[in-house]
Amino acid sequence: MDEVRIAVVGLGGRGVGTWLGMLQALPGYRITAICDPLEYLHERAISRLQRPDEVRVYSRYEEVLDDSDVDAVALAVRCREQGALAAMALEAGKHVNCEVPACHSLNDCWRIVLAQERSGKVYQLAEQTRYWGFVEAWRKLVAEGKLGHVTLCEGQYFHYYVGQHFRDPKSGTFVHPSRLADYPEAAGTWMNEMPPIHYLPHELSPMLKVLDDRVVQVVGMSTRPQSYAHPQIQTADMQMALMKTEKDAILRMAASFAQPHPEANYHWYHVQGTGGALEWKRANRDMPKMWLADGQMHDLAEVDWRYERTDAPAEARGSGHGDADYYVHAAFRDAILHGKPLEFDVYRAMDTAAPAVLAAESMAQGSVPLAVPDFRPGPNRPKGAAPT
Ligand SMILES: NC(=O)c1ccc[n+]([C@@H]2O[C@H](COP(=O)([O-])OP(=O)(O)OC[C@H]3O[C@@H](n4cnc5c(N)ncnc54)[C@H](O)[C@@H]3O)[C@@H](O)[C@H]2O)c1
């Protein structure tokens, strides 16, 4: 096998704007199918294909799974069933590269893990921020013990992203909340239902990599389930998860999509240990910072860490999100074609999904603390067996 025959499922902004381009630029991939139930999206996607004659166009996901010319499914969907769709593809014998977040229920976390274990197919959550340059630098500092015992790690994803909460069913136009009167038939999308905290994988994935750790307990807290900034939106402006890790660190992570935020620095991170501290920049003109307790440092010092890696290969440059988008496609391809083990395997992926799902569950139950399962097989659960 010298190429991955891949179907791109979900032909929205991400699928068409990023995935189609990446998969046609990177050697080792051939797009053999595209799919979206919204047929008005097909034409634009077809126009972005280099060899449209070789690509089948589907409206039903089941047709993709039945297609023997499809080895792998690229899931760029945005829906409650995102995790179930990934599991269905694994169950049908396809490899899966799935967009963030991995899923929206604990059942789907387990369904993905079991389907991956039973099929032996490659499952990857295409979470790319874990490849950022500063994440790698922080990971090394923590691994070398420079931070001592990490006691606190913070992360936030504040992205003013209200343009996709409503959609006109006929034209497919996304409708800004302020223009709903012009589109009387517009209906809420999954963005208008999804608890924002479900989007924590972009914080948990890089920071759990830095800490080499997993979350064992979570409690969530939310503002009311209707936006103050845009009352038409039926999700909270701010949601926060407080988490405890296996290595005894406290994580404080938040997500917000409906309230205004500058068009920059959506993500912010902070790691504090008994030996020092690391901090991402707050504003574009700011700089990341570091302080080491044994470093004869009287204050935090600025460090020119960036999203971009200093060791990025040429094909990564300009791939998106500080060059990071490239890495998830390269890792997925190399796992399928060359059997290269994924560093970000299915268990680490679920370590980023389950705490987020359970944070929302905690909020729904009045902010009760909930235990986060370890999805790895062990003495109590052989590989492929459902948890008891
Ligand atoms: N990693 C990143 O940085 C990043 C950036 C943007 C978006 N995303 C993720 O990418 C995904 C897509 O985002 P988007 O902005 O393109 O969303 P979008 O709403 O524009 O497009 C999603 C598409 O999925 C399709 N879809 C829904 N259910 C489907 C099903 N059952 N079968 C086939 N198609 C189905 C929808 O019809 C829609 O066209 C989301 O999961 C989002 O969270 C990730």
The ligand as a Tripos MOL2 file, in Angstrom:
@<TRIPOS>MOLECULE
LIG
   44    48     1     0     0
SMALL
NO_CHARGES

@<TRIPOS>ATOM
      1 N1         -8.8010   21.6850   14.5210 N.am      1 LIG1
      2 C1         -9.2060   22.9120   14.2850 C.2       1 LIG1
      3 O1         -8.4680   23.8650   14.4780 O.2       1 LIG1
      4 C2        -10.5890   23.1500   13.7880 C.ar      1 LIG1
      5 C3        -10.9280   24.3680   13.1890 C.ar      1 LIG1
      6 C4        -12.2300   24.5290   12.7080 C.ar      1 LIG1
      7 C5        -13.1400   23.4930   12.8220 C.ar      1 LIG1
      8 N2        -12.7610   22.3310   13.4210 N.ar      1 LIG1
      9 C6        -13.6970   21.1940   13.5270 C.3       1 LIG1
     10 O2        -13.9790   20.7750   12.2010 O.3       1 LIG1
     11 C7        -15.3050   20.2640   12.1080 C.3       1 LIG1
     12 C8        -16.0410   20.9810   10.9830 C.3       1 LIG1
     13 O3        -16.0980   22.3670   11.2630 O.3       1 LIG1
     14 P1        -16.7350   23.3740   10.1870 P.3       1 LIG1
     15 O4        -16.4370   24.7290   10.6620 O.co2     1 LIG1
     16 O5        -16.3140   22.9660    8.8120 O.co2     1 LIG1
     17 O6        -18.2880   23.0600   10.4040 O.3       1 LIG1
     18 P2        -19.4780   23.2470    9.3460 P.3       1 LIG1
     19 O7        -20.7330   23.2220   10.1360 O.co2     1 LIG1
     20 O8        -19.2010   24.3750    8.4260 O.co2     1 LIG1
     21 O9        -19.3810   21.9250    8.4750 O.3       1 LIG1
     22 C9        -19.6340   20.6650    9.0100 C.3       1 LIG1
     23 C10       -20.3180   19.8240    7.9630 C.3       1 LIG1
     24 O10       -20.5460   18.5190    8.5020 O.3       1 LIG1
     25 C11       -21.6910   18.0400    7.8680 C.3       1 LIG1
     26 N3        -22.2780   16.9160    8.5920 N.ar      1 LIG1
     27 C12       -22.9780   16.9520    9.7420 C.ar      1 LIG1
     28 N4        -23.4110   15.7050   10.0250 N.ar      1 LIG1
     29 C13       -22.9680   14.8900    9.0430 C.ar      1 LIG1
     30 C14       -23.0930   13.4940    8.7850 C.ar      1 LIG1
     31 N5        -23.7900   12.7060    9.5980 N.pl3     1 LIG1
     32 N6        -22.5010   12.9810    7.6870 N.ar      1 LIG1
     33 C15       -21.8120   13.7800    6.8440 C.ar      1 LIG1
     34 N7        -21.6610   15.1110    7.0370 N.ar      1 LIG1
     35 C16       -22.2340   15.6510    8.1230 C.ar      1 LIG1
     36 C17       -22.6350   19.2230    7.8590 C.3       1 LIG1
     37 O11       -23.6750   19.0530    6.9180 O.3       1 LIG1
     38 C18       -21.6930   20.3570    7.5430 C.3       1 LIG1
     39 O12       -21.6910   20.6860    6.1800 O.3       1 LIG1
     40 C19       -15.9210   20.4760   13.4920 C.3       1 LIG1
     41 O13       -15.8350   19.2750   14.2180 O.3       1 LIG1
     42 C20       -15.0460   21.5300   14.1330 C.3       1 LIG1
     43 O14       -15.0400   21.4290   15.5170 O.3       1 LIG1
     44 C21       -11.5200   22.1430   13.8990 C.ar      1 LIG1
@<TRIPOS>BOND
     1     1     2 1
     2     2     3 2
     3     2     4 1
     4     4     5 ar
     5     4    44 ar
     6     5     6 ar
     7     6     7 ar
     8     7     8 ar
     9     8     9 1
    10     8    44 ar
    11     9    10 1
    12     9    42 1
    13    10    11 1
    14    11    12 1
    15    11    40 1
    16    12    13 1
    17    13    14 1
    18    14    15 2
    19    14    16 1
    20    14    17 1
    21    17    18 1
    22    18    19 2
    23    18    20 1
    24    18    21 1
    25    21    22 1
    26    22    23 1
    27    23    24 1
    28    23    38 1
    29    24    25 1
    30    25    26 1
    31    25    36 1
    32    26    27 ar
    33    26    35 ar
    34    27    28 ar
    35    28    29 ar
    36    29    30 ar
    37    29    35 ar
    38    30    31 1
    39    30    32 ar
    40    32    33 ar
    41    33    34 ar
    42    34    35 ar
    43    36    37 1
    44    36    38 1
    45    38    39 1
    46    40    41 1
    47    40    42 1
    48    42    43 1
@<TRIPOS>SUBSTRUCTURE
     1 LIG1         1 GROUP 0 **** ****
